[in-house]
Amino acid sequence: MRVAVVGGGAVGVTVAHDLAQGGADVRLYERDEELGDDYTHPRERVEGSSHRAAGVLAPRPTDAVGAEIAERAMDRFEWLADRDHRFDVEPTPQVTLVGADAELKQSALREAVDAARDHGVDVACHDPDSIRDRFPELDLSEVGLAAVTERAAYATPGPGAYVSAMADRARDAGVDCWTGVEAGVSHRGDGPRVDRERFDAVVVAGGGWTKRVLAPTGIRLPLKPYRVQALVSGADYAGPMVHDADAGVYFRPHPEGLLAGDGTVPEEVDPDDWDPRGDDWFVDDTLAAIENRTGFDEGSTAAWAGIATATPDGEPLLGEVEPGLYVATGWHGHGFLRAPATGEVLAEQVLGERDAVAAYDPGRFDGVPEFAVEEGMSL
Ligand SMILES: Cc1cc2nc3c(=O)[nH]c(=O)nc-3n(C[C@H](O)[C@H](O)[C@H](O)COP(=O)(O)OP(=O)(O)OC[C@H]3O[C@@H](n4cnc5c(N)ncnc54)[C@H](O)[C@@H]3O)c2cc1C
């Protein structure tokens, strides 16, 4: 079986690797010159989201499919970290904080935690007083409810290291990696093609560019690319990963201090014309939130934006859109932490080894509905 994979981010390299391991003859196209990197924050000229991600691996799935994907992804991250010295995962619990006055958010957090626990996730709600000794790095004085996810981690030196480690394994498994090539996808009666060359299957894992890659095929996806942001500050922070649900900010330790993010701008952007720099309002608000929760008031040493992708129901688009033509996108800012599993699921589907995941079927909508971009981290 000859398969082309378009897009060499975290998802694309995983799909390509797994397809080759499953016996397929695979060619991977990536328009960037390199597959992955070992940077702690993004190279400026690289647009792919997997290089620009925060590398937070703190899943809190609320359904059975999500739970299976989350657990499998963590297993595979750990498996790779055990075998490749350039990539590591740093186990660190993740704490979600909700203010004492935010009653609606508190009940939303309780519901989300109950649902996650029903699916086997090691997460629990806590009164802030009961976790003060465990997390002395945090100021919990205004907090009304906290939830701690125990099996969580972050990627080091950065998420690009997963891509490069997986890409090397893909090459070892026989994947022919064509970097620096912008692939054009088409679909005629006899099946999918890349740059006019016929393949038995084509997987488009083009992140925020997926709609554009598919445009020549006439396929329209309910997908909106939007900007999210991250920064690094010099704060010497060594506490847990935190999601401050009041401020809409998350942060974690980082080799150069502290990495923080969200900065969702909930409007569709043109993936060929967007600002890759962090906005001033994002930097100011995020540094204020960090100071409020940790006392650190260091400035930011780097701030950037990247592309996330929204769908009408918040679930991914993962599966076949035309005979032999597959997509993998729509991660709502949580595509990195799921990539080892979503890539595997899609590879197995292409190889005919498993059925499509119905909840992620790209054809589940009635046409292309109008929808608003919803923040991926909201409760
Ligand atoms: C600031 C920020 C923080 C984030 N933090 C997290 C986090 O902590 N945890 C998490 O799980 N997720 C996070 N995300 C989301 C995460 O980055 C994405 O969901 C994930 O990286 C998507 O991976 P992907 O492989 O689908 O897409 P990408 O990594 O974007 O890969 C798509 C690739 O396709 C290539 N491409 C596009 N068109 C073509 C073409 N025609 N031919 C060849 N190649 C093409 C692009 O160059 C790109 O490399 C964050 C995102 C941002 C921007």
The ligand as a Gaussian input file, in Angstrom:
#p B3LYP/6-31G(d) Opt

LIG

0 1
 C        1.114000      28.700000      21.592000
 C        0.561000      27.298000      21.509000
 C        0.549000      26.490000      22.628000
 C        0.049000      25.187000      22.549000
 N        0.151000      24.383000      23.628000
 C       -0.264000      23.103000      23.563000
 C       -0.085000      22.225000      24.660000
 O        0.489000      22.603000      25.680000
 N       -0.561000      20.945000      24.563000
 C       -1.185000      20.509000      23.433000
 O       -1.615000      19.367000      23.387000
 N       -1.324000      21.310000      22.347000
 C       -0.884000      22.589000      22.390000
 N       -1.031000      23.408000      21.308000
 C       -1.713000      22.880000      20.118000
 C       -0.750000      22.023000      19.327000
 O        0.374000      22.785000      18.988000
 C       -1.413000      21.521000      18.050000
 O       -2.708000      21.030000      18.314000
 C       -0.597000      20.395000      17.443000
 O        0.761000      20.743000      17.406000
 C       -1.105000      20.084000      16.064000
 O       -0.206000      19.190000      15.436000
 P       -0.395000      18.881000      13.911000
 O        0.655000      17.910000      13.537000
 O       -1.821000      18.547000      13.657000
 O       -0.181000      20.301000      13.188000
 P        1.155000      21.116000      12.893000
 O        2.185000      20.895000      13.918000
 O        0.737000      22.515000      12.606000
 O        1.691000      20.438000      11.574000
 C        1.127000      20.698000      10.307000
 C        2.279000      20.749000       9.346000
 O        1.788000      20.748000       8.021000
 C        2.707000      21.469000       7.245000
 N        2.048000      21.803000       5.997000
 C        0.973000      22.607000       5.810000
 N        0.643000      22.635000       4.509000
 C        1.506000      21.813000       3.865000
 C        1.654000      21.414000       2.510000
 N        0.834000      21.852000       1.544000
 N        2.658000      20.560000       2.195000
 C        3.512000      20.096000       3.155000
 N        3.406000      20.453000       4.457000
 C        2.408000      21.288000       4.802000
 C        3.055000      22.653000       8.127000
 O        4.283000      23.243000       7.751000
 C        3.124000      21.995000       9.498000
 O        4.438000      21.622000       9.841000
 C       -0.517000      24.705000      21.340000
 C       -0.506000      25.524000      20.204000
 C        0.051000      26.794000      20.277000
 C        0.088000      27.625000      19.025000

